[in-house]
């Protein structure tokens, strides 16, 4: 039988807690289908503030997602960033407001069509 020191036990417990999922964290089942409820302009990432109802993408040119069109969220990054696919092209988006952690989910602009794991559609 191995006897651990108090310091070792604290380190093991800390590491174990760090790798557990965060309470309330959403588990996504990819791809997630999202519908634009309004016309959405996707713009290259800028250093200034971000406007509501727009997506800011890294690299590439501006494009428009028209009201009623759908796109896919195919990956989630840290800090509210994600990767989307629209018209067979993928874009990294700096702020994905439909994800948890945002005060304004912009539900008047974006609608989750496919459910998250364990959730039913409204």
Phi, psi and omega in degrees: 000134181266133177252124181262149173284164179300320180297317180295317179298320179295317179297314180298316179296318180298315179295319179298317179292327181293331183266355176287148176298147178288138179302133179084357181291134180282136172259122183263144173250109187271151354281153176261127181269129181234134179252138175278122179271349176219166173297133182237126176268129173258125187236154173300145182301131180242163180278340180284189179292163180252137180274147177293141178083010177236155174249140180247116187249148178270134179069159177084183183257167175294150173210169183237136171254114184281154178309130180094343178283154180243153174220169183248139166264120186251348181201147176245132174254186178279166174060034175079010179268155178207175174243132178242161173236128179219127181050051175064017175236146179252144182223140171272128183251132185282339182211115183247088192294344179285350180277158177295153180104349179261136178292324180244107180279358179052047182295346175276353182248319185236136179236126174285119182268318178264138184287155169285162180305130176080005181241148176260155177290147178291000000 
